[in-house]
Structure formats: C-alpha cells, structure tokens
Amino acid sequence: MKLSKFLFKNRSYTPLPFLLVMVIFAKPNLYSMITGFLIALLGEMIRFWGVCYIGSESRTTGKVGGTKLLVSGPFAYVRNPLYVGNILIYMGIGVMSNALFPYLIIFGFIFFVFQYYFIIIEEEKYLKDEFKEDYIEYYKNVRRFIPKLRPYKKSNNKINFEFSRGISSERRTLQGFSISILILIIIWIFR
C-alpha cells in the first residue's frame, strides 16, 4: 500500500507540523508543564526500553524489514512499544505546551494512531511472510497498542536488554525530546 510505505519512510518527519503548531500557539503553565512532562517521560522510557532490545533496526526508513522477531522486553507486552512510546511523547509535549488545548492533543492523537496503524499493517505483512507461524502465534497473543498485564513467553528467540544498544539507537530521539522540552521551558519562562 502506497500510503503505508510513504508514512513508514517519512515517520521521522510527520511530527514536525504538530511540533510547529505546538510552539506557535504554546501557552504553558506550571500544571501543563509538569503533567505533560510526566506523560512524555513515560513515553520516552517505553521507547528506550524497546530500543534496548531492537537497536538500530528501529531507524530504517527504506523498506520495512527486520532480521529477528522481537518478543522480549516491552515486545512481550505490546507489539509496538516504540509507537506507543512515540504517541505518549507527542501527547505529553502537547500537554506541556497547552497549545489549542484540548484540540491539538485530540487531533495529534488521532493523527498518530492513524499513521502508526497504516505503518503497522505494512510491518505485520512483512513479519507474517518472514516469520510465519512464530509471528502468527505472537500476533494472536499480544495486542498492537494496548499492553497486556502478563508477558508473552512462547519463544526460543529471546533477545536480551542492552543499554548501549539503546543509547546508540535513541540518540536522535533523545535530542529531539530534550530540544522540545527546552523550547517549552523558554516559552514558559518568557511568556
């Protein structure tokens, strides 16, 4: 599907209009800054946990692909922890900005769920073709966006948590996260 491939390839840039509107219309206050920061931090923690397992494979922008089926760590609870983390980060930064509240948050949430849904369809097609029965079993037992309380444990393909893999892969996201928060702190101080 062309839309899925386009969204997958450009998923690093689609948040930019959301962030631009957020900065232009920002009206942060103490409560929005604290609440939003906690939501965004939770999202970044989920993302970081995920990239400590998946590493730089999460950074591909060409073709959908992957060398292994991840079912360890956060992937044992939800199939798409990086996307769940991203949505929380965007929503948290939106809450911090208090821009066009609540409309920007609602629109952003709908947009990112829509975007990730189409990206995930493309990824799932690849995973089903590549990992066949192992993926089908995983797919049946772990949800896309809503985490389960008990981890999925049926796999011989366990990948271990590796902090250095996470730091290496997450550098760009951490920079964007920090810059966004710094901009909002500056706006909050000087408005």
Secondary structure, 3 states (H helix, E strand, C coil): CHHHHHHHHCCCCCHHHHHHHHHHCCCCCHHHHHHHHHHHHHHHHHHHHHHHHHHHHHHCCCCCCCCCCCCCHHHHCCCCHHHHHHHHHHHHHHHHHCCCCCHHHHHHHHHHHHHHHHHHHHHHHHHHHHHHHHHHHHHHHCCCCCCCCCCCCCCCCCCCCCHHHHHHHHHHHHHHHHHHHHHHHHHHHHC
